[in-house]
């Protein structure tokens, strides 16, 4: 009898082991999702993540928590997500700055393209070249002409070494074939102060934090650096149409998960992202920051990241910038 019971028990165990364990896996998501933002609270990146995250929480039926981890040019945030379980519950806010870092820095503790799986792009935003509202330059062509007449004497400010803005300024310099000084400052307010005080001849930065100064005429927009005119400043020309042929630099942000996150989880997250970007309330919040919502597929985001890395490597090589 004991042997029979043992065989029955063994058979049940074997059958259970061989049967599909449908109750072991709960549908995704079944707990809170964390978005790690490599910036301090209150900036455009943080507000974007919160606006999209709030809508994602409603559509996914689970909380979406924003975890700000600024520092080391995004390395702190990137490491925390790269080492997280590949289950879709920890996401990273990536950006054009992620592509710049991959192109510029040799000693990153992770490879941006292999450590993460893109979920989708959230928004794109313009970069703009500005000068003092009461300064000598009325247009980008004026700036280019003056720089050619005064080689090495024009200073073009950007916030922080190794940012999208810094490399866009270097790209402008080579595209327009100018001998000018690109001067990275600590922050956008420092660039604004430098332009208004006359320390800088011009600056290149993201449009959003400069818009109030432009609207008050303290700063004059000379050109946007993307391929098309800005929705916010439709009368301002593109740099490539005003003397810097081929210049096409803009900024963006998106979401990514750790590499090897299951495709069905990525698809579910992407659907939630696109639903958020289609919501008029979310769109209004982003557009008020002069960001353009940019729904798409994970493949679209992967192509954008890969293309940016390739493009910035070319800019770095052509400008003769040493990789850090």
PANUDREN-342157 format. One line per field, with one value per residue: x, y, z of N, C-alpha, C in turn; residue number from 0. Coordinates in Angstrom, 1 decimal. Example, Ala and Ser with C-alpha at 12.3 -4.5 7.8 and 13.67 -1.06 7.14 Angstrom:
! PANUDREN-342157
n.px 13.2,12.8
n.py -5.7,-2.2
n.pz 7.8,7.1
ca.px 12.3,13.7
ca.py -4.5,-1.1
ca.pz 7.8,7.1
c.px 13.2,12.9
c.py -3.3,0.0
c.pz 7.8,7.9
k 0,1
This chain:
! PANUDREN-342157
n.px 0.8,2.0,3.8,2.2,0.9,3.1,3.8,1.6,1.7,4.2,3.5,1.6,3.2,5.0,3.3,2.3,4.7,5.1,2.9,1.5,2.2,0.1,-0.9,1.3,2.4,1.5,-0.6,1.0,0.9,1.4,2.1,3.6,5.2,8.4,9.8,12.9,14.5,17.1,17.5,17.0,14.1,11.4,12.4,12.1,12.4,11.7,9.1,7.9,8.1,6.5,4.0,3.4,3.7,1.6,-0.7,-0.1,-0.3,-3.1,-4.0,-2.7,-3.5,-1.9,0.3,2.6,5.7,7.9,11.3,13.8,17.1,19.6,22.9,26.4,26.2,24.0,24.8,24.4,21.6,21.3,22.9,21.4,19.1,20.0,21.0,18.7,16.0,14.9,12.0,10.1,9.3,11.0,12.0,13.8,14.3,15.4,17.3,18.3,20.7,21.6,22.5,24.5,26.3,27.0,28.4,30.5,31.8,34.3,34.4,32.0,29.9,28.2,26.8,24.8,23.2,23.1,22.5,19.9,16.4,14.6,11.4,9.8,9.5,9.0,8.8,9.9,12.1,13.0,16.2,17.9,19.6,20.7,21.1,22.0,19.2,19.5,21.8,24.4,23.8,21.4,20.5,21.2,22.9,24.2,25.7,27.4,28.8,30.2,31.7,33.4,34.8,36.2,38.0,38.2,37.4,34.7,32.4,30.5,28.1,27.2,25.2,27.0,29.6,29.7,27.0,23.9,23.5,26.0,27.5,25.9,26.5,29.2,28.8,27.4,29.5,31.4,29.7,29.1,31.6,33.3,35.7,35.4,34.8,33.6,31.9,31.4,29.2,28.2,25.4,22.1,21.0,23.4,24.4,22.5,22.9,25.6,25.2,23.5,25.1,27.1,29.4,29.3,28.9,26.8,24.5,23.7,21.0,18.4,15.2,13.0,13.7,14.6,12.6,10.9,12.7,13.2,10.6,10.3,12.1,14.7,16.5,17.4,16.1,18.1,18.2,16.8,18.1,17.2,15.8,13.5,11.2,10.4,7.5,6.8,8.3,7.7,8.5,11.2,14.2,15.7,18.9,20.3,19.3,20.2,22.9,24.4,24.9,23.4,23.2,21.5,20.2,18.5,16.6,15.4,13.3,12.7,11.5,13.0,13.7,15.3,17.7,16.6,14.1,10.9,9.3,6.5,5.9,7.2,5.7,3.2,3.9,4.6,2.2,0.7,2.3,1.8,-0.9,-1.0,0.3,-1.5,-3.5,-5.3,-5.0,-2.4,-0.9,-1.3,0.0,2.7,3.1,2.9,5.3,6.8,7.4,7.1,4.8,5.5,4.5,5.1,6.7,8.5,10.7,11.0,12.0,14.4,15.8,16.0,17.7,20.0,20.7,21.3,23.5,25.4,25.5,26.4,28.9,30.2,30.1,31.7,34.2,34.7,34.8,37.1,37.2,38.3,37.6,36.2
n.py -1.2,1.2,1.5,1.8,4.2,5.9,5.8,6.9,9.4,10.2,10.2,12.2,14.4,14.4,14.8,17.3,18.8,18.6,19.8,22.9,25.7,27.7,29.4,30.5,32.8,36.1,38.4,41.1,44.6,43.8,45.2,48.2,50.4,51.7,54.7,55.8,58.8,60.7,63.3,66.3,67.0,68.9,70.0,70.0,67.3,65.8,66.7,65.8,63.0,62.6,63.6,61.8,59.4,59.5,59.2,56.7,55.1,55.1,53.8,51.3,50.4,50.3,51.8,54.4,55.3,58.0,58.3,60.2,60.4,62.2,63.0,62.5,62.8,61.2,58.6,57.4,57.0,55.4,53.1,52.1,51.2,49.5,47.4,46.3,43.9,42.4,42.9,44.8,46.5,48.4,51.4,53.6,57.0,58.0,59.9,62.4,63.1,60.7,59.4,61.1,60.8,58.1,58.3,60.1,59.4,57.2,55.4,54.5,52.7,51.0,49.9,51.8,50.9,48.2,47.6,48.4,48.2,49.9,51.5,53.5,56.7,59.8,62.7,65.4,68.2,71.6,73.1,76.2,79.0,81.9,85.5,88.6,90.7,93.4,93.4,93.2,91.4,90.6,88.5,85.0,84.9,87.3,86.8,84.7,86.0,88.0,86.3,85.2,87.4,88.0,85.9,83.4,85.0,85.1,84.1,81.4,80.3,77.4,75.2,73.2,70.9,68.2,67.9,67.6,70.2,71.3,69.7,70.2,72.8,72.6,71.2,73.1,75.0,73.6,73.0,75.5,76.3,77.8,79.7,79.8,80.2,77.7,77.7,76.0,76.5,76.3,76.2,76.8,79.3,80.6,80.8,82.5,84.9,85.4,86.1,88.3,90.1,90.6,89.0,86.7,86.2,84.9,82.2,78.7,76.6,74.5,75.4,75.7,76.7,79.2,80.7,82.6,84.7,85.3,86.1,88.4,89.9,90.1,88.3,87.4,85.3,83.5,81.3,78.0,74.7,72.4,70.3,71.4,74.2,75.7,74.9,76.7,79.0,79.9,81.7,81.9,81.1,77.9,76.7,75.4,76.5,79.0,79.3,77.2,74.5,71.3,71.0,69.5,69.2,68.2,67.8,65.1,62.9,59.7,56.4,53.5,50.0,47.5,45.5,42.5,42.5,41.0,40.8,41.1,42.5,44.9,45.7,46.1,48.2,50.2,50.6,51.8,54.1,55.4,55.8,57.7,59.8,60.4,61.6,64.5,66.2,65.4,66.1,68.8,69.6,68.9,70.4,73.0,73.2,73.5,71.2,68.6,66.1,62.7,60.0,56.5,53.5,50.8,50.1,52.4,54.1,52.8,53.1,55.9,56.4,54.8,56.1,58.7,58.2,57.4,59.7,61.6,60.6,61.1,63.9,64.5,63.4,64.9,67.5,67.2,66.6,65.2,61.9,61.3
n.pz 0.0,0.8,-1.2,-3.4,-2.7,-2.8,-5.5,-6.7,-5.6,-6.6,-9.3,-9.4,-8.7,-10.9,-13.0,-12.3,-12.6,-15.3,-16.4,-17.8,-15.9,-15.3,-13.3,-12.1,-13.2,-13.2,-14.9,-16.7,-15.9,-12.5,-10.2,-8.9,-11.2,-11.9,-12.9,-13.7,-13.5,-14.9,-13.9,-11.9,-9.9,-11.3,-13.7,-17.4,-18.3,-16.0,-15.6,-18.0,-17.7,-15.5,-16.4,-18.5,-17.1,-15.1,-16.7,-17.8,-15.5,-15.0,-17.3,-17.2,-14.7,-12.4,-10.0,-11.1,-10.4,-10.0,-10.0,-9.1,-10.1,-10.3,-11.5,-12.4,-15.1,-16.0,-15.5,-13.0,-12.8,-15.2,-14.6,-12.4,-13.6,-15.7,-14.2,-13.1,-12.7,-15.7,-16.2,-16.8,-14.8,-14.0,-15.4,-17.6,-18.2,-21.1,-23.5,-26.0,-24.9,-23.9,-26.1,-26.9,-24.7,-25.0,-27.4,-26.8,-24.4,-23.3,-21.2,-20.1,-17.8,-18.9,-22.1,-24.0,-26.1,-25.9,-23.3,-22.8,-23.7,-25.9,-25.3,-26.2,-27.9,-26.2,-26.5,-28.7,-29.0,-29.7,-30.4,-30.2,-31.6,-30.1,-29.6,-28.0,-27.3,-27.9,-29.3,-31.8,-33.8,-36.1,-37.5,-38.2,-40.4,-40.1,-37.8,-38.7,-40.8,-39.4,-37.7,-39.6,-40.4,-38.2,-37.1,-34.6,-32.6,-31.8,-29.3,-28.5,-26.4,-24.4,-22.3,-20.1,-20.6,-23.0,-23.4,-25.4,-26.4,-26.4,-28.2,-30.4,-30.9,-31.6,-34.0,-35.5,-35.7,-37.4,-39.6,-40.6,-41.2,-39.4,-37.5,-34.4,-30.8,-28.8,-25.8,-23.0,-20.4,-16.9,-16.6,-18.0,-17.1,-16.6,-19.2,-20.3,-18.8,-19.6,-22.3,-22.1,-20.7,-22.4,-22.3,-23.8,-27.3,-28.5,-28.0,-27.6,-27.0,-25.5,-26.5,-24.7,-22.0,-22.7,-23.8,-22.5,-22.2,-24.9,-25.7,-24.2,-25.5,-24.6,-25.5,-28.8,-31.2,-33.5,-35.2,-35.5,-34.8,-35.9,-38.6,-39.5,-39.3,-36.1,-34.2,-32.2,-32.8,-35.6,-37.5,-37.4,-39.0,-40.1,-39.2,-41.1,-43.4,-43.3,-43.6,-42.4,-43.7,-43.7,-41.0,-38.4,-35.7,-32.9,-29.9,-27.7,-25.7,-24.1,-23.2,-21.8,-21.1,-19.1,-20.9,-22.6,-21.6,-21.8,-25.0,-25.2,-22.9,-23.4,-25.5,-24.3,-22.5,-24.4,-25.7,-23.6,-23.3,-25.8,-25.7,-23.6,-24.9,-26.8,-25.4,-24.7,-22.5,-21.5,-23.8,-23.9,-21.6,-22.2,-24.6,-23.5,-22.4,-24.6,-25.9,-28.3,-28.5,-29.3,-30.5,-31.2,-32.3,-30.5,-32.1,-33.7,-31.7,-31.1,-33.5,-33.6,-31.4,-32.1,-34.6,-33.7,-32.0,-33.9,-35.5,-33.7,-33.1,-35.6,-35.6,-33.5,-34.3,-36.6,-35.6,-34.1,-31.4,-28.5,-27.4,-24.2
ca.px 0.0,2.8,4.4,1.2,0.7,4.3,3.8,0.6,2.3,5.2,2.9,1.0,4.3,5.5,2.2,2.3,5.9,5.0,1.7,1.8,1.9,-0.5,-1.1,2.6,2.7,0.4,-0.5,1.7,1.6,0.7,2.6,4.0,6.3,9.2,10.6,14.1,14.8,18.4,17.5,16.4,12.7,11.0,12.8,11.3,12.5,10.9,7.6,7.5,8.0,5.3,2.7,3.1,3.5,0.3,-1.7,0.2,-0.9,-4.5,-4.3,-2.2,-4.1,-0.9,1.0,3.8,6.5,9.0,12.5,14.8,18.5,20.5,24.3,27.3,25.7,23.0,25.3,23.8,20.3,21.5,23.4,20.4,18.1,20.7,21.2,17.4,15.4,14.3,10.6,9.3,8.9,11.9,12.2,14.8,14.1,16.5,17.2,19.4,21.9,22.1,23.2,25.8,27.2,27.6,29.3,31.6,32.6,34.8,34.4,30.6,29.8,27.2,26.6,23.4,22.4,22.9,22.0,18.5,15.5,13.7,10.0,9.2,9.9,7.9,8.7,11.0,12.1,14.0,17.4,17.9,20.8,20.2,22.0,21.3,18.1,20.0,23.1,24.8,23.3,20.0,20.2,22.3,23.9,25.0,26.7,28.3,29.6,31.0,32.7,34.4,35.6,36.9,38.3,38.6,37.0,33.3,32.2,29.2,28.0,26.2,25.3,27.7,30.4,29.2,25.6,23.5,23.6,27.4,27.9,25.2,27.3,30.4,28.3,27.2,30.8,32.0,28.8,29.3,33.1,33.7,36.7,34.8,35.0,32.4,32.2,30.4,29.0,27.6,23.9,21.4,21.0,24.8,24.5,21.7,23.6,26.7,24.8,23.0,26.2,28.1,30.5,29.1,28.3,25.6,24.4,22.9,20.4,17.1,14.3,12.0,14.1,14.9,11.4,10.5,13.7,12.9,9.3,10.5,13.1,16.0,17.3,16.9,16.4,18.7,17.9,16.7,19.1,16.6,15.6,12.3,10.9,9.8,6.1,6.7,8.8,7.6,9.2,12.7,14.7,16.5,20.3,20.8,18.8,20.8,24.4,25.0,24.3,23.5,23.0,20.1,20.3,17.3,16.6,14.2,13.4,11.9,11.6,13.7,13.7,16.6,17.8,16.0,12.7,10.1,8.7,5.1,5.9,7.6,4.5,2.2,4.3,4.5,0.7,0.4,2.9,1.2,-2.2,-0.7,0.7,-2.7,-4.5,-5.2,-4.4,-1.0,-0.4,-1.3,1.1,4.0,3.2,3.1,6.8,7.4,7.8,6.2,4.6,6.1,4.2,5.7,7.0,9.9,11.6,11.3,12.9,15.7,16.4,16.4,18.9,21.2,21.0,21.9,24.9,26.2,25.6,27.3,30.3,30.7,30.3,32.9,35.4,34.9,35.2,38.4,37.0,38.8,36.6,36.6
ca.py 0.0,2.4,1.7,2.4,5.6,6.6,5.9,7.9,10.7,10.6,10.5,13.5,15.4,14.4,15.4,18.8,19.4,18.6,20.7,24.3,26.3,29.0,30.2,31.0,34.1,37.0,39.3,42.3,44.7,43.5,46.0,49.5,50.6,52.8,55.4,56.5,60.0,61.2,64.8,66.7,67.3,70.3,70.3,69.5,65.8,65.3,67.0,64.9,61.7,62.7,63.7,60.5,58.3,59.6,58.6,55.2,54.5,54.9,52.8,50.0,50.0,50.2,53.1,54.6,56.1,58.7,58.2,61.1,60.0,63.0,62.8,61.8,62.8,60.2,57.3,56.9,56.5,54.3,51.9,51.5,50.5,48.4,46.2,45.9,42.8,42.7,42.5,45.9,47.3,49.5,52.0,54.7,58.1,58.2,61.2,62.6,63.1,59.3,59.1,61.9,60.2,56.9,58.7,60.9,58.9,55.8,54.6,54.4,51.4,50.2,50.3,52.3,50.2,46.8,47.5,48.7,47.9,51.1,51.3,54.5,58.2,60.6,64.0,66.0,69.6,72.4,73.8,77.5,79.9,83.2,86.5,89.6,91.4,94.7,93.2,93.5,90.4,90.6,87.2,84.0,85.2,88.4,86.1,83.9,86.9,88.6,85.3,85.0,88.6,88.0,84.5,83.1,86.1,85.0,83.1,80.8,79.6,76.3,74.6,72.0,70.1,66.9,67.9,67.7,71.5,71.5,69.1,70.9,74.0,72.2,70.8,74.4,75.5,72.9,73.1,76.8,76.4,79.0,79.6,80.4,79.5,77.1,77.9,75.4,77.1,75.4,76.0,77.7,80.7,81.2,81.2,83.7,86.0,85.7,86.8,89.6,90.9,90.8,88.1,85.8,86.8,84.1,80.9,77.6,75.9,74.1,76.5,75.9,77.6,80.5,81.3,83.8,85.8,85.6,86.8,89.7,90.5,90.2,87.5,87.4,84.0,83.7,80.1,76.7,73.9,71.2,70.3,72.2,75.4,75.4,75.2,77.8,80.2,79.5,82.7,81.8,80.1,76.8,77.1,74.9,77.4,80.3,79.4,76.1,73.4,69.9,71.0,68.9,68.8,68.5,66.9,64.2,62.0,58.5,55.4,52.2,49.0,46.7,44.6,41.2,42.5,40.3,41.6,41.4,43.5,46.1,46.1,46.6,49.5,51.1,50.9,52.7,55.4,56.0,56.3,58.9,60.9,60.8,62.2,65.9,66.8,65.2,66.8,70.2,69.8,68.9,71.6,74.2,73.2,73.6,69.9,68.0,64.6,61.9,58.6,55.6,52.1,50.6,50.1,53.8,54.7,52.2,53.7,57.2,56.3,54.4,57.1,59.8,57.8,57.4,61.1,62.4,60.1,61.8,65.3,64.5,63.1,66.0,68.6,67.0,66.5,63.9,61.2,61.5
ca.pz 0.0,0.9,-2.5,-4.3,-2.4,-3.3,-7.0,-7.0,-5.2,-7.6,-10.6,-9.3,-8.8,-12.2,-13.8,-12.0,-13.1,-16.8,-16.8,-17.8,-14.6,-15.7,-12.2,-11.6,-13.8,-13.2,-16.1,-16.5,-14.7,-11.2,-9.1,-9.3,-12.2,-11.5,-14.0,-13.1,-14.3,-14.5,-13.7,-10.6,-10.0,-11.7,-15.1,-18.5,-18.3,-14.9,-15.9,-19.1,-17.1,-14.6,-17.2,-19.2,-16.0,-14.5,-17.6,-17.8,-14.3,-15.2,-18.3,-16.8,-13.5,-11.4,-9.8,-11.8,-9.5,-10.6,-9.1,-9.7,-9.7,-11.0,-11.2,-13.2,-16.5,-16.2,-15.3,-11.8,-13.2,-16.1,-13.9,-11.6,-14.5,-16.4,-13.3,-12.6,-13.4,-17.0,-16.1,-17.2,-13.7,-13.8,-16.7,-17.6,-19.1,-22.0,-24.2,-26.9,-24.1,-23.7,-27.4,-26.8,-23.8,-25.7,-28.5,-26.3,-23.3,-23.6,-20.0,-19.5,-17.2,-19.7,-23.5,-24.1,-27.1,-25.5,-21.9,-22.7,-24.8,-26.0,-25.2,-27.2,-27.7,-25.6,-27.1,-29.3,-28.7,-30.5,-30.0,-30.8,-31.4,-29.7,-29.3,-27.1,-28.0,-28.3,-29.8,-33.2,-34.8,-36.5,-38.1,-38.2,-41.4,-39.5,-36.9,-39.5,-41.5,-38.4,-37.3,-40.6,-40.5,-36.9,-36.7,-33.2,-31.6,-31.4,-28.3,-28.5,-25.1,-24.2,-20.9,-19.8,-21.5,-23.2,-23.6,-26.8,-26.8,-26.6,-29.5,-31.5,-31.2,-32.4,-35.3,-36.1,-36.0,-38.5,-40.7,-41.2,-41.4,-38.7,-36.4,-33.2,-29.5,-28.1,-24.4,-22.1,-19.0,-15.9,-16.7,-18.9,-16.5,-16.8,-20.6,-20.5,-18.2,-20.4,-23.5,-21.8,-20.2,-23.4,-22.2,-24.9,-28.5,-28.8,-27.2,-28.2,-25.9,-25.7,-26.6,-23.6,-20.9,-23.3,-24.5,-21.8,-22.5,-26.3,-25.7,-23.6,-26.4,-24.0,-26.4,-30.2,-31.8,-34.8,-36.0,-34.8,-35.4,-36.5,-40.0,-39.9,-38.4,-34.8,-34.0,-31.3,-33.5,-37.0,-38.4,-37.2,-40.0,-39.7,-39.4,-42.4,-44.5,-43.1,-43.6,-41.8,-44.4,-43.1,-39.5,-38.1,-34.3,-32.0,-28.7,-27.5,-24.6,-24.3,-22.1,-22.1,-20.1,-19.2,-22.0,-22.5,-21.1,-22.8,-26.1,-24.9,-21.8,-24.1,-26.3,-23.4,-22.1,-25.6,-25.9,-22.6,-23.7,-27.0,-25.2,-22.9,-25.8,-27.5,-24.5,-24.9,-21.3,-21.5,-24.9,-23.5,-20.6,-22.9,-25.5,-22.7,-22.2,-25.9,-26.3,-29.2,-28.3,-30.5,-30.4,-32.2,-31.9,-29.9,-33.2,-34.0,-30.7,-31.3,-34.7,-33.3,-30.5,-32.9,-35.5,-32.9,-31.6,-35.1,-35.9,-32.8,-33.3,-36.7,-35.2,-32.6,-35.1,-37.5,-34.8,-33.5,-30.0,-27.9,-26.5,-22.8
c.px 0.9,3.5,3.5,0.9,1.9,4.3,2.7,1.1,3.3,4.6,2.2,2.1,4.8,4.5,2.2,3.5,5.8,3.9,2.1,1.3,1.3,-0.8,0.1,2.9,1.4,0.5,0.3,0.8,0.8,1.2,3.1,5.2,7.1,9.9,11.7,14.5,16.2,18.6,16.8,14.9,12.5,11.4,11.9,11.3,11.6,9.4,7.1,7.2,6.7,4.0,2.4,2.9,2.2,-0.8,-1.4,-0.4,-2.3,-4.8,-3.8,-2.8,-3.1,-0.2,2.3,4.6,7.7,10.1,13.6,16.2,19.5,22.0,25.1,26.8,24.8,23.5,24.7,22.5,20.4,21.9,22.3,19.4,18.8,20.9,19.9,16.9,14.7,12.8,9.6,8.8,9.8,12.3,13.2,14.3,15.4,16.3,18.3,20.7,22.5,22.9,24.6,26.8,27.8,28.6,30.6,32.4,33.0,34.6,33.0,30.6,28.8,27.2,25.1,22.6,22.2,22.4,20.5,17.7,14.5,12.2,9.3,9.7,8.7,7.7,10.0,10.9,13.3,15.1,17.4,19.2,20.3,21.4,21.3,20.3,18.5,21.4,23.2,24.1,21.8,19.5,21.4,23.3,24.8,26.1,27.8,29.3,30.6,32.1,33.8,35.3,36.5,37.2,38.8,38.1,35.5,33.2,30.7,29.0,26.9,26.3,26.0,28.4,29.8,27.7,25.2,23.7,25.1,27.9,27.1,25.9,28.6,30.0,28.1,28.5,31.4,31.1,29.0,30.7,33.6,34.9,36.1,35.0,33.7,32.7,31.1,30.4,28.3,26.1,23.3,21.3,22.3,24.9,23.7,22.4,24.8,26.3,24.3,24.0,27.2,29.3,30.5,28.5,27.0,25.6,23.5,22.3,19.0,16.1,13.5,12.5,14.5,13.7,11.0,11.4,13.5,11.6,9.4,11.5,14.4,17.0,16.6,17.2,16.9,18.3,17.6,17.6,18.5,16.4,14.4,12.0,10.2,8.3,5.9,7.2,8.8,8.3,10.7,13.2,15.5,18.0,20.8,20.4,19.5,22.3,25.1,24.5,24.5,23.2,21.6,20.2,19.1,17.5,15.3,14.4,12.4,12.0,12.3,13.6,15.0,16.5,17.2,14.6,11.8,9.3,7.2,4.9,6.2,6.4,3.4,2.6,4.2,3.1,0.3,1.0,2.2,-0.2,-2.1,-0.5,-0.5,-3.7,-4.3,-4.6,-2.9,-0.3,-0.2,-0.1,2.5,4.1,3.4,4.6,7.5,8.0,6.7,6.0,4.9,5.8,4.9,5.9,8.3,11.0,12.0,12.2,14.3,16.5,16.9,17.7,20.1,21.6,21.7,23.3,25.8,26.5,26.5,28.7,30.9,31.0,31.6,34.2,35.7,35.4,36.6,38.3,37.5,37.8,37.1,36.9
c.py 1.3,2.6,2.3,3.9,6.4,6.8,6.9,9.3,11.2,10.9,11.9,14.6,15.5,15.1,16.9,19.5,19.5,19.5,22.1,25.0,27.7,29.9,30.9,32.4,35.0,37.9,40.6,43.5,44.3,44.2,47.3,49.5,51.8,53.4,56.2,57.6,60.6,62.7,65.1,67.0,68.7,70.7,69.7,67.9,65.2,65.5,66.1,63.5,61.6,62.7,62.4,59.4,58.3,58.9,57.1,54.5,54.2,53.8,51.4,49.5,49.7,51.5,53.2,55.7,56.7,58.7,59.0,60.7,60.9,62.7,62.1,61.7,61.7,58.8,56.7,56.3,55.3,53.0,51.2,50.7,49.3,47.2,45.7,44.7,43.2,42.2,43.6,46.8,48.4,50.1,53.2,55.7,58.3,59.5,61.3,62.7,61.7,58.9,59.9,61.3,58.9,57.2,59.4,60.2,57.4,54.9,54.5,52.9,50.5,50.7,50.6,51.4,48.7,46.6,47.7,48.3,49.1,50.7,52.3,55.9,58.9,61.9,64.5,67.5,70.3,72.9,75.1,78.2,81.3,84.2,87.5,90.3,92.7,94.6,93.5,92.6,90.4,89.2,86.2,84.4,86.4,87.8,85.4,84.9,87.6,87.6,85.1,86.2,88.7,86.6,84.3,84.0,85.9,83.9,82.7,79.9,78.5,75.9,73.3,71.3,68.7,66.8,67.9,69.2,71.8,70.9,69.7,72.2,73.7,71.8,72.1,75.0,74.9,73.0,74.4,77.2,77.7,78.7,80.5,79.6,79.0,77.0,77.2,76.1,76.0,75.1,77.0,79.1,81.4,81.6,82.5,85.0,86.4,86.5,88.2,90.6,91.3,89.9,87.1,86.6,86.2,82.9,79.9,76.7,75.4,75.3,76.8,76.9,79.0,81.3,82.6,85.0,86.2,86.5,88.2,90.5,90.8,89.4,87.5,86.0,84.1,82.5,78.9,75.7,72.6,71.3,71.1,73.3,74.9,75.7,76.4,79.1,79.9,80.5,82.7,80.8,78.9,77.2,76.6,75.7,78.7,80.3,78.2,74.8,72.1,69.8,70.5,68.3,69.2,67.6,66.1,63.5,60.8,57.6,54.2,51.3,48.3,45.8,43.2,41.3,41.9,41.2,42.0,42.4,44.9,46.6,46.7,48.0,50.6,51.5,52.0,54.1,56.1,56.5,57.6,60.1,61.3,61.6,63.8,66.6,66.6,66.0,68.3,70.5,69.8,70.1,72.9,74.3,73.3,72.3,69.3,66.5,63.8,60.4,57.8,54.2,52.0,50.6,51.5,54.4,54.1,52.8,55.1,57.2,55.9,55.4,58.3,59.4,57.9,58.9,61.8,61.9,60.9,63.2,65.4,64.3,64.4,67.3,68.5,66.9,65.1,63.2,61.1,60.1
c.pz 0.0,-0.5,-3.5,-4.0,-2.9,-4.8,-7.4,-6.7,-6.2,-8.9,-10.5,-9.4,-10.2,-13.2,-13.6,-12.6,-14.6,-17.2,-16.9,-16.5,-14.8,-14.5,-11.6,-12.1,-13.9,-14.4,-15.7,-16.8,-13.5,-10.0,-9.7,-10.3,-11.8,-12.7,-13.3,-14.1,-13.9,-14.3,-12.4,-10.9,-10.5,-13.1,-16.1,-18.5,-17.2,-15.1,-17.0,-18.5,-16.2,-15.4,-17.9,-18.1,-15.4,-15.4,-17.7,-16.6,-14.4,-16.2,-18.0,-15.5,-12.3,-11.2,-10.6,-10.9,-10.2,-9.6,-9.7,-9.1,-10.6,-10.6,-12.2,-14.7,-16.9,-15.9,-14.1,-12.1,-14.2,-15.5,-13.1,-12.4,-15.2,-15.6,-12.7,-13.3,-14.7,-17.0,-16.4,-16.0,-13.3,-15.2,-16.5,-18.6,-19.9,-22.8,-25.3,-26.2,-23.9,-24.9,-27.3,-25.9,-24.3,-26.7,-27.9,-25.3,-23.5,-22.4,-19.3,-18.9,-17.9,-21.2,-23.6,-25.0,-26.7,-24.1,-21.7,-23.9,-24.9,-26.0,-26.2,-26.9,-27.1,-26.3,-27.7,-29.0,-29.4,-29.7,-30.8,-30.6,-31.2,-29.5,-28.4,-28.0,-28.5,-28.9,-31.3,-34.2,-34.9,-37.0,-37.9,-39.2,-40.9,-38.6,-37.7,-40.2,-40.5,-37.9,-38.3,-40.7,-39.2,-36.4,-35.3,-32.2,-31.1,-30.4,-28.4,-27.3,-25.2,-22.8,-20.9,-20.9,-21.7,-23.3,-25.1,-27.3,-27.2,-27.9,-30.7,-31.9,-32.0,-33.8,-36.1,-36.6,-37.3,-39.8,-41.4,-41.5,-40.8,-37.7,-35.2,-32.0,-29.0,-26.6,-23.6,-20.8,-18.1,-16.2,-17.7,-18.3,-16.7,-18.3,-20.9,-20.0,-19.0,-21.7,-23.2,-21.3,-21.3,-23.3,-23.4,-26.1,-28.8,-27.9,-28.0,-27.1,-26.4,-25.7,-25.4,-22.6,-21.4,-23.7,-23.8,-22.1,-24.0,-26.4,-25.1,-24.4,-25.7,-24.8,-27.7,-30.7,-33.2,-35.8,-35.0,-35.6,-36.0,-38.0,-40.5,-38.9,-37.1,-34.8,-33.1,-31.9,-35.0,-37.9,-38.3,-38.2,-39.3,-39.9,-40.7,-43.6,-44.4,-43.0,-42.9,-42.4,-43.7,-41.7,-39.2,-36.7,-33.5,-30.8,-28.5,-26.2,-24.8,-23.1,-22.7,-20.9,-20.1,-20.4,-21.6,-21.8,-22.2,-23.8,-25.8,-23.8,-22.5,-24.9,-25.4,-22.9,-23.2,-25.8,-24.9,-22.8,-24.8,-26.6,-24.4,-23.8,-26.7,-26.7,-24.5,-23.7,-21.2,-22.6,-24.6,-22.5,-21.3,-23.8,-24.8,-22.4,-23.5,-26.4,-27.3,-29.0,-29.5,-30.3,-31.5,-31.6,-31.2,-31.0,-33.7,-33.0,-30.8,-32.4,-34.4,-32.4,-31.3,-33.9,-34.9,-32.5,-32.8,-35.6,-35.0,-32.8,-34.5,-36.4,-34.4,-33.4,-36.0,-36.8,-34.1,-32.0,-29.5,-27.1,-25.1,-22.2
k 0,1,2,3,4,5,6,7,8,9,10,11,12,13,14,15,16,17,18,19,20,21,22,23,24,25,26,27,28,29,30,31,32,33,34,35,36,37,38,39,40,41,42,43,44,45,46,47,48,49,50,51,52,53,54,55,56,57,58,59,60,61,62,63,64,65,66,67,68,69,70,71,72,73,74,75,76,77,78,79,80,81,82,83,84,85,86,87,88,89,90,91,92,93,94,95,96,97,98,99,100,101,102,103,104,105,106,107,108,109,110,111,112,113,114,115,116,117,118,119,120,121,122,123,124,125,126,127,128,129,130,131,132,133,134,135,136,137,138,139,140,141,142,143,144,145,146,147,148,149,150,151,152,153,154,155,156,157,158,159,160,161,162,163,164,165,166,167,168,169,170,171,172,173,174,175,176,177,178,179,180,181,182,183,184,185,186,187,188,189,190,191,192,193,194,195,196,197,198,199,200,201,202,203,204,205,206,207,208,209,210,211,212,213,214,215,216,217,218,219,220,221,222,223,224,225,226,227,228,229,230,231,232,233,234,235,236,237,238,239,240,241,242,243,244,245,246,247,248,249,250,251,252,253,254,255,256,257,258,259,260,261,262,263,264,265,266,267,268,269,270,271,272,273,274,275,276,277,278,279,280,281,282,283,284,285,286,287,288,289,290,291,292,293,294,295,296,297,298,299,300,301,302,303,304,305,306,307,308,309,310,311,312,313,314,315,316,317,318,319,320,321,322,323
